Amino acid sequence: PVRLVSNESSISSLAVHKTCQKLGLNVEPEEILTPIKVMLDIVQQDNLKPYLLLAQEAQQVFTDLIPSSPDECNSVIVGDAQHHFTYDKLNQAFRLLISGQAKSFYALGYNRYYLNTDGYFMDVGAFAAALEYSSGKKAQVVGKPSSLFFQAALHQMGVVDPSGVVMIGDDILGDIGGSQQVGMRGVLVRTGKFMPQDLEHPTVTPDGVVDNLQQAVEVILRNNTSNVT
């Protein structure tokens, strides 16, 4: 079994699937796990009335669950809002948290930055950290590097022993560190947001380092996941 585990929170999981198809990745919708998908389940199960700091497309996933006024909100959810991040919206989230009106606080990922075609961008973690610092409230992370997120992927695949699962990614903390916390092995690829200094990270050591995704798959198949290098 395979799962594409992404911290993409600016669009829906279905939109992520369409992007994968355009890139030639042969994955099914149910093989894609994103924070948006997991967060929707939490909102419905816990009857949350969220104040959303999300991009417009991602907000549409929660259309029928969004209160008409911030005065009715009992939770705050921060994702990749991109250009929808404004001081007024951040401050409204801060007010809900510090007043105690928002009983729960979620961050859809906790990465510091991400790499796009036109350069590096601040990621969800930076904005979540700002709200944590100002409100004194700690966000529950739904996404990488949260152990709960990786455990959700393992559960979907029906995996009992995580030591037989390999996470391949370009983020030393979000992909490698997060997966290793739940007993998986992490293989770092020298593509995307990878930086040479990642190999000297003080707390995270990859189980293997490869030049690209193809090489990672070849190594895993050759070793039957028993000796990833």
C-alpha positions in Angstrom: 0.0 0.0 0.0 1.0 3.6 -0.7 0.0 6.9 0.8 0.8 10.4 -0.6 1.1 12.3 2.7 1.0 16.1 1.9 0.8 19.2 4.1 -1.0 21.0 1.3 -3.8 23.0 3.0 -4.6 25.7 0.5 -6.7 23.4 -1.7 -8.9 20.3 -1.3 -7.7 16.8 -1.4 -9.5 16.3 -4.7 -7.6 19.2 -6.2 -4.4 17.6 -5.0 -5.4 14.5 -6.8 -6.0 16.4 -10.0 -2.5 17.9 -9.7 -1.0 14.5 -9.2 -2.7 13.3 -12.4 -1.4 16.2 -14.4 2.1 15.3 -13.1 1.7 11.7 -14.2 1.4 10.2 -10.7 -0.8 7.2 -10.7 -2.5 7.5 -7.3 -6.1 7.1 -6.3 -8.0 9.8 -4.3 -8.1 7.6 -1.2 -4.3 7.2 -1.4 -3.9 10.9 -0.7 -3.9 12.2 2.9 -3.9 15.9 3.6 -4.6 18.0 6.7 -7.8 19.3 5.2 -9.2 15.8 4.9 -8.3 14.9 8.5 -9.5 18.3 9.9 -12.9 18.0 8.2 -13.4 14.7 10.1 -12.4 16.3 13.4 -14.8 19.3 12.8 -17.7 17.0 12.1 -17.0 14.6 14.9 -16.4 17.2 17.6 -19.2 19.6 16.3 -16.7 22.4 16.0 -17.7 25.9 14.8 -14.4 27.0 13.3 -12.9 30.4 12.6 -10.9 29.6 9.5 -7.6 31.1 8.4 -7.5 29.3 5.1 -7.3 30.0 1.4 -10.6 30.5 -0.3 -10.6 27.1 -2.1 -9.8 25.2 1.1 -12.6 27.1 3.0 -15.1 25.7 0.5 -14.6 22.3 2.0 -16.1 23.6 5.3 -18.8 25.7 3.7 -21.7 24.2 5.6 -19.8 24.2 8.9 -18.7 27.8 9.1 -20.6 30.1 11.5 -22.0 33.3 10.1 -20.1 35.4 12.6 -16.9 35.1 14.6 -19.0 35.5 17.7 -20.4 32.0 17.1 -17.0 30.3 16.7 -15.6 27.9 19.3 -12.3 27.0 17.6 -9.6 28.4 15.4 -8.0 26.6 12.4 -4.9 27.9 10.7 -3.8 26.6 7.3 -2.0 27.9 4.3 -4.1 31.0 3.7 -1.5 32.5 1.4 -2.6 36.0 0.4 -5.7 35.7 2.6 -3.5 36.2 5.7 -4.2 39.7 6.9 -3.5 41.5 10.2 -7.2 41.8 10.8 -7.8 38.1 10.3 -4.9 37.0 12.4 -5.9 39.4 15.1 -9.5 38.1 15.1 -8.1 34.6 15.6 -5.9 35.9 18.4 -8.9 37.5 20.1 -10.9 34.3 20.0 -8.0 32.4 21.6 -7.0 34.8 24.3 -10.6 35.4 25.4 -11.2 31.7 25.8 -14.1 31.7 23.3 -12.1 29.4 21.1 -11.7 26.2 23.1 -9.5 24.5 20.5 -6.7 25.6 18.2 -5.5 23.7 15.2 -2.6 24.2 12.8 -2.8 22.3 9.5 0.9 21.5 9.5 3.8 23.1 11.3 6.5 23.7 8.6 8.5 26.8 8.7 8.6 27.4 4.9 7.9 25.8 1.6 9.4 26.0 -1.9 7.2 27.0 -4.9 8.1 27.6 -8.5 8.9 31.2 -7.8 10.9 30.8 -4.6 10.5 30.2 -0.8 7.4 31.2 1.2 6.6 31.3 4.9 4.5 28.3 5.8 1.7 27.6 8.3 4.1 27.0 11.2 5.2 30.6 11.2 1.7 32.0 11.5 0.6 29.3 14.0 3.7 30.2 16.2 2.7 33.8 16.1 -0.7 33.0 17.4 0.7 30.6 20.0 3.1 33.3 21.3 0.6 36.1 21.5 -2.3 34.0 23.0 -0.3 31.6 25.1 -2.3 28.7 23.6 -0.7 25.7 22.0 -1.9 24.6 18.6 -2.7 20.9 18.0 -1.0 20.1 14.7 -3.0 18.2 12.1 -0.4 17.5 9.5 3.3 16.9 9.3 5.3 16.5 11.5 2.5 15.5 13.9 2.7 11.8 15.0 -1.1 11.7 14.8 -1.0 12.5 11.1 1.5 9.8 10.3 -0.5 7.3 12.5 -3.6 8.2 10.5 -1.7 7.2 7.3 -0.6 3.9 8.9 -4.1 3.2 10.0 -5.5 3.8 6.5 -3.0 1.3 5.1 -3.8 -1.2 7.8 -0.2 -1.3 9.0 0.5 -2.7 12.4 4.3 -2.6 12.4 5.6 0.8 11.2 9.2 -0.3 10.9 8.3 -1.8 7.6 7.1 1.5 6.2 9.4 4.0 4.5 8.6 7.8 4.2 10.3 9.5 1.3 10.5 13.3 1.4 12.5 16.5 1.1 11.7 18.0 4.5 14.2 16.9 7.2 11.8 17.8 10.0 8.3 17.4 8.6 8.9 14.3 6.5 11.9 12.5 8.1 11.7 13.6 11.7 7.9 13.2 11.8 7.8 9.7 10.3 10.7 8.5 12.5 8.7 9.5 15.6 6.1 6.8 14.9 8.7 4.1 14.1 8.8 4.5 10.3 12.0 4.9 8.4 12.7 8.2 6.6 14.6 8.6 3.3 15.6 12.1 2.4 15.7 13.2 -1.2 18.1 15.9 -2.5 15.3 17.7 -4.4 12.6 20.3 -3.6 13.3 22.2 -0.4 16.3 20.0 0.5 19.3 22.0 1.7 22.9 20.6 2.2 22.8 21.6 5.9 19.9 19.2 6.4 22.5 16.4 6.5 24.0 18.0 9.6 20.7 18.4 11.5 21.3 18.2 15.2 18.3 16.0 16.1 17.2 14.2 12.9 19.3 11.7 11.0 17.8 10.2 7.8 17.8 6.4 7.4 18.9 7.0 3.8 19.7 9.8 1.4 19.0 9.6 -2.3 19.2 12.0 -5.3 15.6 11.7 -6.3 12.3 9.8 -5.9 13.1 7.3 -8.6 16.4 6.3 -6.9 14.6 6.0 -3.6 12.1 3.5 -5.1 14.8 1.6 -6.8 16.7 1.2 -3.6 13.6 0.1 -1.6 12.7 -2.5 -4.3 16.2 -3.8 -4.5 16.5 -4.2 -0.7 12.8 -5.1 -0.2 12.7 -2.3 2.5 14.9 -4.5 4.7 18.1 -2.5 4.3 17.4 1.1 3.1 20.6 3.0 2.5 
